[in-house]
Amino acid sequence: MIALKGGKVVTVTKGTIENGVVLVEDGKIKAVGTVGEVSIPAEAEIVDVTGKWVTPGLIDCHTHISTFSEPTPRPNIGDGNEITNPITAQLRAIDSINPYDVAITAAREAGFTTCYTGPGSANVIGGTGISFKCKKGESLFDIVIPGSAQMKMALGENPKNCYGGNKKFPQTRMGVAAILRETLYDAKVYSDKLKEAETDPSKAPKPDFKLEALVPVVRGEMRVRIHCHRADDITTAIRVAEEFHLDYTIEHCTEGYKILKVLKEKNVTCVIGPLLMDPMKMEIWGCRQDTPAVLEQEGINFCLTQDTSSGTRWLPIFVGICMARGLSEKTAFEAVTIRPARLLKLDDRIGSLEVGKDADIAIFDGSPFSNFTLCKATMIDGKFEYNTL
């Protein structure tokens, strides 16, 4: 048993405890409370964290860790985008995960205990991503969280330019939306035939590996992560998702501040970021650092991401920049802990300091969102994977 004693314990879901204690046993959180109310067994290893902030392990729910290999291979063909077909639903990010990727170490040493990685946004349907623990492992079996796959889709300039620039379909925003609808329609027909075949095997469709991957999507059993920056692309994503009854989130949501009424009425969950982008393409010219604060004021649910590989380690500083522009500390913590845990459907295990959850904990020498702060230790599943205390 390990007792983290004397720190400022930010539980996220149950308030902040000054002079707190977190007891850890068998990889789980056993108790959380003040020094006076939590009984520390005599055999426990006491770790003095006086003056430190003790928080849930941070979560980045939109990264390309390992799929966008670091260091990048030469010639510059990474593993994150299969730029050979706009529809690659059958791809799986798990097949690109390298547990020795330097980005995993970088994230871990910045206080991240869980990340989600997936294909990039070159394709209209890019394939499934996966969640993993940022711990040291010999193979992906040691870090990947089974059953956490979600499907990537993309609208806007990335797929349009990737294929249209080579005079291939889709070349326009109309084309992007059309091929998405067509594929989802085909997947729905395929899914219905599979249902019929359960009672009448003669109705079984010809096997189709791409459509098979989309069956849980059109049945509402797998969440869809739709990349879109511009406000009109966001509304297109919402219309298509509603048409096919998808369980979806909006990724980036760069111009979300332009359509607050729509986002609120549709109860959309957004993953915002990165918000320090240079205007390298037209659809992100409207990038603003006060977007999280504006969405918070409207009661719109969102997470925050740095959307990169080893750059995930800078997400806490990015959150601080948003706080300087009106984002509250409460929502800031939620947006990198419990909210992404819910988005990944892992909130029964991670995202807050609660009894029974995985002992995924970060320890900082100040507010995690200050650029003067350092992560001093990261515990994953009850084991210190990084420790400079």
C-alpha positions as CSV (number, residue, x, y, z in Angstrom):
1,M,0.0,0.0,0.0
2,I,1.1,3.5,-0.8
3,A,-0.1,6.7,1.0
4,L,0.3,10.0,-0.8
5,K,0.2,12.3,2.2
6,G,-0.1,16.1,2.7
7,G,-0.8,17.4,-0.8
8,K,-3.5,19.5,-2.3
9,V,-5.8,16.7,-3.7
10,V,-7.9,17.7,-6.7
11,T,-10.4,14.9,-6.9
12,V,-12.2,16.7,-9.8
13,T,-15.6,15.1,-9.1
14,K,-15.7,15.5,-5.3
15,G,-13.9,18.8,-4.7
16,T,-10.4,19.7,-3.6
17,I,-8.9,18.6,-0.3
18,E,-6.2,20.6,1.4
19,N,-3.7,18.5,3.4
20,G,-5.1,15.4,1.8
21,V,-4.3,11.7,1.6
22,V,-4.7,9.2,-1.2
23,L,-4.3,5.6,-0.3
24,V,-3.4,3.2,-3.2
25,E,-3.5,-0.6,-3.0
26,D,-3.4,-3.3,-5.7
27,G,-3.5,-0.7,-8.5
28,K,-6.7,0.9,-7.2
29,I,-7.6,4.0,-5.1
30,K,-8.5,2.7,-1.7
31,A,-9.3,5.9,0.1
32,V,-9.3,9.7,-0.4
33,G,-9.7,12.3,2.3
34,T,-7.9,14.6,4.7
35,V,-4.9,13.6,6.8
36,G,-7.2,13.6,9.9
37,E,-10.0,11.4,8.5
38,V,-8.1,8.8,6.5
39,S,-6.5,6.1,8.6
40,I,-3.0,5.2,7.2
41,P,-2.1,1.5,7.9
42,A,1.3,1.1,9.7
43,E,2.6,-1.0,6.8
44,A,1.9,1.6,4.2
45,E,4.7,3.3,2.3
46,I,4.2,7.0,3.0
47,V,5.1,9.4,0.2
48,D,5.3,13.0,1.5
49,V,3.7,15.3,-1.1
50,T,3.3,18.4,1.1
51,G,3.2,21.5,-1.1
52,K,2.3,19.5,-4.2
53,W,-0.8,19.2,-6.2
54,V,-2.2,15.7,-6.5
55,T,-4.6,15.2,-9.4
56,P,-6.1,12.4,-11.5
57,G,-3.8,11.4,-14.3
58,L,-4.3,13.7,-17.2
59,I,-6.1,12.4,-20.4
60,D,-5.7,13.6,-24.0
61,C,-8.6,12.0,-25.9
62,H,-7.4,13.1,-29.4
63,T,-3.7,12.4,-30.2
64,H,-1.8,10.7,-33.0
65,I,0.8,9.3,-30.6
66,S,2.8,6.5,-32.4
67,T,0.5,6.6,-35.4
68,F,2.4,9.7,-36.5
69,S,5.7,8.0,-35.7
70,E,8.4,9.9,-33.8
71,P,11.0,10.2,-35.0
72,T,9.3,10.5,-38.4
73,P,10.6,7.8,-40.9
74,R,12.3,8.8,-44.1
75,P,11.0,9.3,-46.7
76,N,8.3,11.3,-44.9
77,I,5.6,8.7,-45.0
78,G,4.2,8.2,-41.5
79,D,1.8,5.6,-40.4
80,G,-1.1,7.9,-39.5
81,N,-2.8,8.4,-42.9
82,E,-3.3,5.7,-45.6
83,I,-3.6,8.2,-48.4
84,T,-4.7,5.8,-51.1
85,N,-8.4,5.8,-50.7
86,P,-10.9,8.2,-49.1
87,I,-12.7,5.4,-47.3
88,T,-10.5,3.2,-45.1
89,A,-12.8,2.2,-42.3
90,Q,-11.0,-1.1,-42.0
91,L,-7.8,0.5,-40.7
92,R,-7.0,0.1,-37.0
93,A,-4.6,2.5,-35.2
94,I,-3.6,-0.4,-32.9
95,D,-1.6,-1.8,-35.8
96,S,0.6,1.3,-35.7
97,I,1.2,1.5,-31.9
98,N,4.8,1.2,-30.8
99,P,5.1,1.1,-27.0
100,Y,8.6,2.5,-27.3
101,D,7.5,5.6,-29.2
102,V,9.2,8.7,-27.6
103,A,5.8,10.5,-27.4
104,I,4.5,8.0,-24.8
105,T,7.4,8.8,-22.5
106,A,7.0,12.6,-23.1
107,A,3.3,12.4,-22.3
108,R,3.9,10.3,-19.2
109,E,6.5,12.7,-17.8
110,A,4.0,15.6,-18.2
111,G,1.4,13.9,-16.0
112,F,-0.6,12.0,-18.7
113,T,-1.7,8.5,-17.8
114,T,-4.2,7.7,-20.6
115,C,-4.3,8.9,-24.2
116,Y,-6.3,8.0,-27.3
117,T,-4.6,7.7,-30.6
118,G,-6.1,7.3,-34.0
119,P,-5.7,7.8,-37.8
120,G,-5.2,11.2,-39.2
121,S,-7.8,13.3,-41.1
122,A,-6.7,12.8,-44.7
123,N,-9.5,10.3,-45.4
124,V,-13.3,10.9,-45.1
125,I,-13.4,7.7,-43.0
126,G,-10.0,6.9,-41.6
127,G,-10.5,3.9,-39.4
128,T,-10.5,3.2,-35.7
129,G,-8.4,4.7,-32.9
130,I,-7.7,3.2,-29.5
131,S,-7.1,4.2,-25.9
132,F,-3.9,3.2,-24.0
133,K,-2.2,3.7,-20.7
134,C,1.0,5.8,-20.9
135,K,3.0,3.3,-19.0
136,K,6.2,1.4,-19.9
137,G,5.4,-1.8,-21.7
138,E,7.1,-4.5,-23.7
139,S,4.3,-4.7,-26.2
140,L,1.0,-3.1,-27.0
141,F,-0.7,-5.8,-24.9
142,D,0.7,-4.1,-21.9
143,I,-0.7,-0.6,-22.6
144,V,-3.8,-0.8,-24.9
145,I,-7.2,-0.7,-23.3
146,P,-9.3,-3.4,-25.0
147,G,-12.8,-2.5,-26.2
148,S,-12.0,1.3,-26.5
149,A,-12.0,1.6,-30.3
150,Q,-13.8,4.6,-31.9
151,M,-14.2,5.5,-35.6
152,K,-12.5,8.5,-37.2
153,M,-14.2,10.6,-39.9
154,A,-13.2,13.9,-41.4
155,L,-14.8,16.8,-43.3
156,G,-13.3,20.0,-44.8
157,E,-10.0,20.8,-46.4
158,N,-7.9,17.8,-45.4
159,P,-9.8,15.0,-47.4
160,K,-10.9,17.5,-50.1
161,N,-7.3,18.7,-50.8
162,C,-5.7,15.3,-50.3
163,Y,-7.8,13.7,-53.1
164,G,-9.1,16.7,-55.1
165,G,-5.6,18.0,-55.5
166,N,-4.8,14.7,-57.4
167,K,-8.0,15.1,-59.4
168,K,-9.7,12.2,-57.5
169,F,-13.0,12.1,-55.8
170,P,-13.9,13.8,-53.5
171,Q,-12.7,17.2,-54.8
172,T,-15.3,19.5,-53.1
173,R,-17.0,19.7,-49.7
174,M,-20.1,18.4,-51.5
175,G,-18.1,15.4,-52.6
176,V,-16.8,14.7,-49.1
177,A,-20.3,14.8,-47.7
178,A,-21.6,12.7,-50.5
179,I,-19.1,9.9,-50.2
180,L,-19.6,9.8,-46.4
181,R,-23.4,9.5,-46.8
182,E,-23.0,6.9,-49.5
183,T,-20.7,4.7,-47.4
184,L,-22.9,5.0,-44.3
185,Y,-25.9,4.1,-46.4
186,D,-24.1,1.0,-47.8
187,A,-23.1,0.1,-44.3
188,K,-26.7,0.4,-43.0
189,V,-27.9,-1.9,-45.8
190,Y,-25.1,-4.4,-45.1
191,S,-25.9,-4.3,-41.3
192,D,-29.6,-4.9,-42.0
193,K,-28.7,-7.9,-44.2
194,L,-26.6,-9.3,-41.4
195,K,-29.5,-9.0,-39.0
196,E,-31.8,-10.8,-41.5
197,A,-29.1,-13.6,-41.8
198,E,-29.4,-14.3,-38.1
199,T,-32.7,-16.0,-38.8
200,D,-32.3,-16.7,-42.5
201,P,-28.7,-17.5,-43.4
202,S,-29.6,-17.3,-47.1
203,K,-29.9,-13.5,-46.7
204,A,-26.2,-13.1,-45.7
205,P,-24.5,-10.5,-47.7
206,K,-21.2,-11.0,-49.5
207,P,-18.4,-10.4,-47.0
208,D,-17.1,-6.8,-47.1
209,F,-14.2,-5.9,-44.8
210,K,-14.8,-2.1,-45.0
211,L,-18.5,-2.3,-44.4
212,E,-18.0,-4.8,-41.6
213,A,-16.0,-2.2,-39.7
214,L,-18.9,0.3,-40.0
215,V,-21.6,-2.1,-38.7
216,P,-21.2,-1.1,-35.0
217,V,-21.1,2.6,-36.2
218,V,-24.5,2.5,-38.0
219,R,-25.9,0.5,-35.1
220,G,-24.9,3.2,-32.7
221,E,-22.6,0.8,-30.8
222,M,-19.3,2.6,-31.7
223,R,-18.7,6.3,-31.2
224,V,-17.7,8.4,-34.2
225,R,-15.1,11.2,-34.0
226,I,-15.7,13.7,-36.8
227,H,-12.9,16.1,-37.6
228,C,-14.1,19.5,-38.7
229,H,-12.9,23.1,-38.2
230,R,-15.2,25.4,-40.1
231,A,-18.7,26.2,-38.8
232,D,-20.4,24.9,-42.0
233,D,-18.5,21.7,-41.8
234,I,-19.6,21.2,-38.2
235,T,-23.2,21.6,-39.2
236,T,-22.7,19.2,-42.1
237,A,-21.3,16.7,-39.6
238,I,-24.3,17.1,-37.3
239,R,-26.8,16.6,-40.1
240,V,-25.1,13.5,-41.4
241,A,-24.8,12.1,-37.9
242,E,-28.5,12.7,-37.2
243,E,-29.5,11.2,-40.5
244,F,-27.7,7.9,-39.7
245,H,-28.3,8.1,-35.9
246,L,-24.6,8.1,-35.1
247,D,-23.1,8.5,-31.6
248,Y,-20.7,11.2,-32.4
249,T,-18.3,14.0,-31.2
250,I,-17.0,17.0,-33.1
251,E,-13.2,17.1,-33.2
252,H,-11.4,20.5,-33.2
253,C,-14.6,22.6,-33.4
254,T,-12.4,25.6,-34.3
255,E,-15.3,27.8,-35.3
256,G,-17.7,26.5,-32.7
257,Y,-18.1,29.9,-31.2
258,K,-20.0,30.9,-34.4
259,I,-22.7,28.3,-33.9
260,L,-23.2,28.2,-30.1
261,K,-27.0,27.9,-30.5
262,V,-26.7,24.8,-32.7
263,L,-24.1,23.1,-30.5
264,K,-26.3,23.7,-27.4
265,E,-29.6,22.7,-29.0
266,K,-28.0,19.5,-30.4
267,N,-26.2,18.7,-27.1
268,V,-23.0,18.2,-29.0
269,T,-19.8,17.1,-27.2
270,C,-16.7,18.9,-28.7
271,V,-13.0,18.2,-28.5
272,I,-11.4,21.6,-28.8
273,G,-7.9,22.1,-30.0
274,P,-5.2,22.8,-30.8
275,L,-5.9,26.5,-30.3
276,L,-2.4,27.7,-31.0
277,M,-2.4,26.9,-34.7
278,D,-0.8,29.2,-37.2
279,P,-3.1,30.1,-40.2
280,M,-1.6,27.5,-42.4
281,K,-4.9,26.7,-44.1
282,M,-8.0,28.8,-44.6
283,E,-10.4,26.7,-42.4
284,I,-8.4,27.5,-39.2
285,W,-8.1,31.2,-39.8
286,G,-10.8,31.7,-37.2
287,C,-8.9,30.0,-34.4
288,R,-9.4,31.7,-31.1
289,Q,-8.0,31.0,-27.6
290,D,-11.2,32.1,-25.9
291,T,-13.3,29.4,-27.5
292,P,-13.3,27.1,-24.5
293,A,-14.4,30.0,-22.2
294,V,-17.2,31.0,-24.7
295,L,-18.5,27.4,-24.8
296,E,-18.3,27.1,-21.1
297,Q,-20.5,30.1,-20.6
298,E,-23.1,28.5,-22.9
299,G,-23.0,25.2,-21.0
300,I,-21.6,23.2,-24.0
301,N,-19.7,20.1,-23.1
302,F,-16.1,19.9,-24.3
303,C,-12.7,18.3,-23.8
304,L,-9.3,19.9,-24.6
305,T,-6.6,18.4,-26.7
306,Q,-3.2,19.3,-28.2
307,D,-3.9,17.0,-31.1
308,T,-0.4,15.9,-31.8
309,S,2.2,13.3,-30.7
310,S,4.9,14.3,-28.2
311,G,3.4,17.8,-28.2
312,T,0.7,16.4,-25.9
313,R,3.1,17.2,-23.0
314,W,2.4,20.9,-23.7
315,L,-1.4,20.6,-23.3
316,P,-1.4,21.8,-19.6
317,I,0.3,25.1,-20.7
318,F,-2.2,25.4,-23.5
319,V,-5.0,25.0,-20.9
320,G,-3.5,27.8,-18.9
321,I,-3.6,30.1,-21.9
322,C,-7.3,29.4,-22.2
323,M,-7.8,30.1,-18.5
324,A,-6.1,33.5,-19.0
325,R,-9.0,34.2,-21.5
326,G,-11.8,33.2,-19.2
327,L,-11.9,29.4,-18.8
328,S,-12.6,28.5,-15.1
329,E,-10.2,26.3,-13.2
330,K,-13.0,23.8,-12.5
331,T,-13.8,23.3,-16.1
332,A,-10.1,23.3,-17.0
333,F,-9.5,20.3,-14.8
334,E,-12.6,18.5,-16.0
335,A,-11.6,19.1,-19.7
336,V,-8.4,17.0,-19.3
337,T,-9.7,14.4,-16.8
338,I,-13.3,13.3,-16.3
339,R,-14.8,14.7,-19.5
340,P,-12.3,12.9,-21.8
341,A,-12.8,9.8,-19.6
342,R,-16.5,10.0,-20.3
343,L,-15.9,10.6,-24.0
344,L,-13.7,7.5,-24.2
345,K,-16.4,5.6,-22.1
346,L,-13.7,4.9,-19.5
347,D,-15.0,7.1,-16.7
348,D,-15.8,4.0,-14.5
349,R,-12.0,3.5,-14.3
350,I,-10.2,6.8,-14.8
351,G,-10.7,10.6,-14.8
352,S,-11.1,11.4,-11.1
353,L,-9.7,10.5,-7.7
354,E,-12.4,8.2,-6.4
355,V,-12.4,5.0,-4.4
356,G,-12.3,1.9,-6.6
357,K,-10.9,3.7,-9.7
358,D,-7.5,2.9,-11.3
359,A,-4.7,4.5,-9.3
360,D,-3.7,6.8,-12.2
361,I,-2.3,9.9,-10.5
362,A,-0.2,12.9,-11.4
363,I,1.8,15.0,-8.9
364,F,2.8,18.6,-9.7
365,D,4.9,21.2,-7.8
366,G,2.2,23.8,-8.5
367,S,-0.9,24.4,-10.6
368,P,-0.6,22.0,-13.6
369,F,-1.7,24.8,-15.9
370,S,1.2,27.1,-15.1
371,N,4.3,27.2,-17.3
372,F,6.3,27.5,-14.1
373,T,5.1,24.1,-12.9
374,L,6.8,20.7,-13.3
375,C,5.2,17.2,-13.1
376,K,7.1,15.5,-10.4
377,A,5.6,12.0,-10.6
378,T,3.1,10.0,-12.5
379,M,1.5,6.8,-11.1
380,I,-0.3,4.4,-13.4
381,D,-2.3,1.4,-12.1
382,G,-0.8,2.1,-8.7
383,K,2.9,2.0,-9.9
384,F,5.2,5.0,-10.2
385,E,6.1,5.1,-13.9
386,Y,7.8,8.4,-13.5
387,N,9.1,9.8,-10.2
388,T,11.4,12.7,-9.3
389,L,10.0,13.5,-5.9
